[in-house]
């Protein structure tokens, strides 16, 4: 926990499912093809999304952003943070080219539906990224904080340690000194799109 709080840069905790699931560790293979980032909102998720986009520069790697939104906030004007809105819009523009970058929106009412949506990922991904910290008052997480056992992983990261999940996970924590400047000039890395 001290590393998370005192590191001079962003930190990630890696949950490697490879050896325990009869597969090679994701760190030991260069053949993983499908990566997802779970996006609920906040600086840690923004950092995870930016990292995922850098990974998308790797040939033959498919990247999917799964954006969890509450059913009552489906309009663009509902974003309280315009820098987050711009970041998501930039990702969507990459996804619109139908290449190796994909955008999926999950409309949920509470933490139960969020859990069901994450559980439905099954074996579709080799690696899933998620931010550590989220707004715990978010309707998307309602009811999940009561079950969290590992605060160093955050609510969703803690959920991903369950043996029910077969993919490896990377829980990203952005340090204040290393914070992404998500003003209007921030852009995701340019990608070559495959047709």
Buried (B, 14 or more C-beta within 10 A) or exposed (E): EEEBEEEEEBBBBEBBBBEEBEBEBBEEEEEBEBBBBBBBBBBBBBBBBBBBBEBBEEEEBBBBBBBBBBEEBEEEEEBEEEBBBBBBEBBBEBBEEEBBBBBEEBBBEBBEBBBEBBEEBEEEBBBBBBBBBBEEEBBBBBEBBEEBEEBBBBBBBBBBBEEEBBBBBBBBBBBEEEEBEBEEEBEBEEBEEEE
